[in-house]
Structure formats: structure tokens, C-alpha cells
Amino acid sequence: MIQANLPAGAFPLNSPMFTLYRTNLSNITAWTKARYPGHDGICVPETMRFNGNGSWYSGNESCDSTIAPSYNSQTVTSGAEIGLWVWQTYLATDDRAFLSANYPIMRDSAKFLLSHAKTGGDGLLHTHSNAHETQWSVDDPITDVAAMQALFPVTVQAAQTLGVDADLVSRLQAAIPKIRPLPRTDFRQTQVPGPSSVEQMGVTAAAVTEGFVQSYDGIVRIAPGWPTG
């Protein structure tokens, strides 16, 4: 609904949603500290309740690394989605007061992803999370990669616009070149290498049968119990 309202210019309709997340920031922070120990910032639960916690039903709490992998437990990119909507709203309205009020959601979601990602031997950032409900507890899910690619640069812009968080800006700028390309696969469901694979083949992108895949674990793995047809 938030995304639909943005291009429609129906910005007031989104105000209650932003208020929900903004006023629950301390509660989401507390949930994150308890359920994702060792992380900074906030992991916004995909199925968040009115009070900022991720309890939906027992065994499928959102943003919860302390339970067995489930549909929502290790989905960590909802905060990035909300943060992007904050920035898109600012771009469309030029409402600096709105940006200032809601920027902490962007800031703290970016801090979480920064602390969630670890630099590997290849010099790139790696995460272990859900690729939403389709793949659970996998390496470098496409959702994490896309979230970092999208959120980090606009959080830098937002911080610079507001003149805050110079240290965070520096950390994000250092992290951006280390974000992996989106994972891809070919029609044989084998892992395609990095962004130069098309050029290495000596053919145009249009001639290559490739598509994005849910994670760098390669072949699609359907979550247990999820219908396959």
C-alpha cells in the first residue's frame, strides 16, 4: 500500500504507517538486541505487531536468530524497504521535516545490515539470512544484496542532506564497493559467476538465458511445506 500511494501522490495515506515504525523505534531496537544479539541498529520484523515486536506465532517470530529457521525468522530486509519509502517520499515532497523525523529508520536499518554483513576472503560482504520465505538460512540471499545496494547509497544522501552521522556515512561509503552483484543462474540452474560473465562469453546480454536466483547457494530450494505447483 505504501508503494502504491507514492506514485499516486497520496502521501497523507502513508503517514500512519511511518508513524507506526517511527514511534516503535525503541521497541524494535529492544527486539533486535534480544533476537539478533551482536548486531547494531534495528531488524524490523516482517510481521511486526503494533508494539514493535515480531511475534506472530511461536516458532515463526520475525527477525529472530535465536529460533530454528522459519518463513520469517531470518528475513532481515523489511527495514530497508521502509527506509527506501522514507527517502522516496522526501524526494517527491521535498519535506525536510519528514525526512528528519523518519531518517532514524533509515539510519538504524543501515546499521543493522552493516553489522550483519561480514567481509569474506574475497573482500566482499557476505550475509546469512532468509531469501524471504522461499529459501531459509542461506548464504548471500538476493534480498540482502538488493537491500544493501539500494539502502546504503540513499542513507548516505539522507545523512548528508541533514548534515548528520559523518562516521556512518564513511562506513557506508566504504561498504558500498564491497557489496556483491545480484546472484544469477542460467537455465541449467548452475551458478553464474560475477557481473562480467556475459562479456566473458563474448555474446550480448539478450542472447544469454540467465535470471536472478534467490541466493548464492545456487539451485532454488523450496522451503519445507511450501507448495511447488
Buried (B, 14 or more C-beta within 10 A) or exposed (E): EBEEBBEEEEBEBBEEBBEEBBEBBEBBBBBBBEBBEEBBBBBBBBBBBEEBBBBBEEEBBBBBBEEEBBBBBBBBBBBBBBBBBBBBBBEEBEBEEBBBBBBBBBBBBBBBBBBBBEEEEEEBBBBBBBBBBBBBBBBBBBBBBBBBBBBBBBBBBBBEBEEBBEEBBEBBEEBBEBBBBBBBBBEEEEEBEEEEBBEEEEEEEEEBEEEEBBBBBBEEBEBEEEEEE
